[in-house]
Amino acid sequence: MVAMGKLGIRVLVAAAIAVFAPSGLPGNATAAQMAIMGGGSGIVLDGRAVCTLTTVGYDHADRMVGLTAGHCAELGMPVQSDTQQAGVIGTVAVVDHDNDFAVIEFDRTKVTPVRQVAQTLINGIGVPPRPGDIVCKNGRTSGFDCGVVWDAPGWWFQSQLCSRPGDSGGPVTLGDRLVGMNVGHIGVVVLGVTVVDAACGTAVVHDPAVAIEIGVILGEIDRSGGVGAGFRPL
């Protein structure tokens, strides 16, 4: 668990990271191999942690960049697709652990960026969701699902979405607009012990997932002025 900087609550992020078996790691790419990547694609960081890409776009310097959860990454980590045989396709260029996001700079010769992955279509950046809105997420482990927003007190919101190991960093959308980044869920406390939400994906009501508003993340990146600043979606 981590106590997220502005969040003021303890979020069970450890349950949102999956460990990737090295034996399954994609091999070296040939000149013809390209990884198709977009919001909801699975990624492998440093050959061991599996998380989900929030979105892909370009920054003020026309670099191809992507976003994921900060607790998945450390600066300089190589990034690969979790399913496509394209080798190393990018590098972690920015990590903000306080606000729990990371920026990946992609190799444009290795990546074909897309707006749609499975049912998730991202056609732009949306305004923060409000309680009662129906948002959807896409994670490399639990896939696509939708749920109602319960609470949106400020720079984050919680909703009735499923979050399992490997889903961290996944996009949260309202319609076809990106509104948040999935970072985990608030742990259920039983007899003083925080446990993983076993009901996730199997029950109508389960422990709400926590997401950071995408506008807050992009604002922090812009203030840094580095890789990812001036982000524009595809």
C-alpha positions in Angstrom: 0.0 0.0 0.0 1.0 3.6 -0.4 -0.4 6.8 1.0 -0.9 8.9 -2.1 0.3 12.5 -1.8 -2.9 14.5 -2.3 -5.3 11.7 -1.8 -5.2 11.5 1.9 -6.3 7.8 1.9 -4.4 4.6 1.6 -4.8 3.0 -1.7 -4.1 -0.7 -2.3 -1.8 -0.3 -5.3 0.2 -3.5 -4.7 -2.8 -5.4 -5.8 -2.7 -3.5 -9.1 0.7 -4.7 -10.1 1.3 -8.1 -11.6 4.8 -9.7 -11.7 5.7 -10.9 -15.2 7.5 -14.2 -15.6 10.8 -13.6 -17.5 10.3 -16.7 -19.6 7.4 -15.1 -21.3 9.1 -11.8 -22.1 9.0 -10.8 -25.8 12.2 -11.4 -27.6 14.2 -9.0 -29.8 12.2 -7.3 -32.6 13.0 -7.5 -36.3 12.9 -4.4 -38.5 9.3 -5.3 -39.6 7.8 -5.8 -36.1 5.8 -2.9 -34.6 3.8 -3.0 -31.4 0.2 -1.6 -31.7 -0.3 0.4 -28.5 -3.1 2.5 -27.1 -5.1 3.1 -23.9 -5.7 -0.3 -22.4 -2.7 -2.1 -23.9 -0.6 -4.2 -21.5 3.0 -3.2 -20.9 6.0 -4.8 -19.2 8.4 -2.6 -17.3 12.0 -3.7 -16.6 11.0 -7.2 -17.6 9.1 -7.9 -14.4 6.2 -5.5 -13.6 3.1 -5.7 -15.8 0.7 -2.7 -15.9 -1.6 -1.0 -18.4 -1.1 2.0 -20.7 -3.4 5.0 -20.1 -3.1 6.5 -23.5 -0.6 7.4 -26.3 0.0 10.8 -27.9 2.6 13.4 -28.7 4.2 16.1 -26.6 5.4 19.7 -27.3 8.6 18.3 -28.9 6.6 15.9 -31.1 7.9 12.9 -29.1 5.6 9.9 -29.0 4.7 9.4 -25.3 2.4 7.3 -23.2 1.2 7.4 -19.6 0.9 4.8 -16.9 0.8 4.6 -13.1 3.8 5.9 -11.2 3.9 2.9 -8.8 4.6 0.7 -11.8 7.8 2.5 -12.8 11.2 3.8 -12.0 13.1 6.3 -14.1 15.0 4.7 -17.1 13.1 1.4 -17.0 12.7 -0.3 -20.5 9.2 -0.9 -21.6 7.8 -3.7 -23.7 4.4 -4.9 -24.9 3.1 -7.7 -22.8 1.9 -9.7 -25.8 3.6 -8.4 -29.0 7.0 -9.5 -30.1 8.5 -6.1 -30.7 11.3 -6.0 -28.1 11.9 -2.8 -26.1 9.6 -0.2 -27.4 10.2 2.7 -25.0 11.8 4.0 -21.8 10.3 5.5 -18.7 11.3 9.2 -18.9 9.4 10.8 -16.0 8.1 9.3 -12.7 6.1 11.2 -10.1 5.5 8.9 -7.1 3.7 11.6 -5.1 1.0 11.9 -7.8 1.3 8.3 -9.0 2.0 8.7 -12.7 4.8 8.0 -15.2 5.6 9.2 -18.7 7.0 6.7 -21.3 8.9 7.9 -24.3 8.2 5.5 -27.2 10.5 4.5 -30.0 8.6 5.7 -33.1 10.2 3.0 -35.2 8.7 0.3 -32.9 5.2 1.6 -32.1 2.0 2.1 -34.0 -0.2 4.2 -31.8 -4.0 3.7 -31.9 -7.0 5.4 -30.4 -9.0 2.2 -29.7 -8.1 -0.9 -27.8 -10.9 -3.4 -27.4 -14.1 -1.4 -26.4 -12.1 1.6 -25.2 -12.0 4.5 -27.8 -10.2 7.7 -26.8 -11.1 10.7 -29.0 -9.9 13.4 -26.6 -9.6 14.6 -23.0 -12.8 15.0 -21.0 -13.9 17.0 -18.0 -13.8 15.4 -14.5 -16.6 13.0 -13.9 -19.3 13.7 -11.3 -21.0 11.3 -8.9 -23.6 9.4 -10.7 -21.7 9.4 -14.1 -21.1 6.0 -15.7 -17.4 5.6 -16.5 -15.5 2.7 -18.0 -12.0 1.3 -17.7 -9.8 -1.0 -19.6 -7.1 -3.1 -17.9 -4.8 -5.7 -19.3 -5.9 -8.2 -16.6 -9.6 -7.7 -16.0 -10.4 -6.1 -19.3 -13.2 -3.7 -20.0 -16.0 -2.8 -17.6 -18.2 0.1 -16.6 -19.6 1.4 -13.3 -21.1 4.4 -11.5 -18.9 7.1 -9.9 -19.5 7.2 -6.2 -17.3 10.0 -5.1 -15.3 12.8 -6.8 -14.0 15.0 -4.0 -11.2 16.8 -5.9 -8.3 15.5 -8.0 -9.3 11.9 -7.8 -12.6 9.9 -7.9 -13.7 6.4 -7.0 -16.2 4.3 -9.0 -17.7 0.8 -9.2 -15.0 -0.5 -11.5 -12.9 -3.7 -11.2 -9.2 -3.3 -10.5 -6.9 -6.3 -10.4 -3.2 -7.0 -10.6 -1.9 -5.5 -13.8 -4.7 -3.0 -14.4 -2.8 -0.1 -12.9 -2.5 2.8 -15.3 -5.5 1.7 -17.3 -7.6 4.4 -18.9 -10.9 5.5 -17.3 -13.3 7.0 -19.9 -16.6 8.8 -20.0 -18.0 8.1 -23.4 -15.1 8.5 -25.8 -13.2 11.0 -23.6 -10.3 10.1 -21.3 -11.1 11.3 -17.8 -8.8 9.4 -15.5 -6.0 6.9 -14.8 -6.8 3.8 -12.7 -4.4 3.4 -9.8 -5.9 0.7 -7.7 -8.6 0.5 -5.1 -9.2 1.2 -1.5 -8.4 -1.9 0.6 -11.2 -3.7 2.5 -10.2 -3.9 6.1 -11.3 -7.1 7.9 -10.3 -7.4 11.6 -7.6 -4.8 11.1 -6.1 -6.5 8.1 -6.4 -5.0 4.5 -7.4 -7.7 2.1 -7.7 -7.9 -1.7 -11.2 -7.5 -3.0 -12.1 -11.0 -4.0 -15.6 -10.0 -5.2 -14.1 -7.8 -8.0 -15.6 -9.0 -11.3 -17.9 -11.5 -9.6 -20.4 -9.4 -7.7 -22.5 -6.4 -8.6 -21.1 -4.4 -5.7 -17.4 -4.6 -4.8 -14.7 -2.4 -3.4 -14.6 0.8 -5.5 -11.6 1.5 -7.8 -9.6 4.7 -7.4 -8.6 6.9 -10.4 -6.7 10.2 -10.7 -8.3 12.8 -12.9 -6.4 13.0 -16.2 -6.4 16.8 -16.2 -4.5 16.9 -12.9 -1.8 14.5 -14.3 -1.4 16.5 -17.5 -1.2 19.7 -15.5 1.6 18.3 -13.4 3.5 17.1 -16.5 3.1 20.6 -18.1 4.5 22.2 -15.0 7.6 20.1 -15.3 8.2 21.2 -18.8 10.0 18.0 -19.7 9.1 14.8 -21.7 5.3 14.7 -22.0 4.6 18.4 -21.5 2.1 19.8 -23.9 0.6 16.3 -24.4 -2.0 16.0 -27.2 -3.9 12.8 -27.8 -4.0 11.1 -31.2 
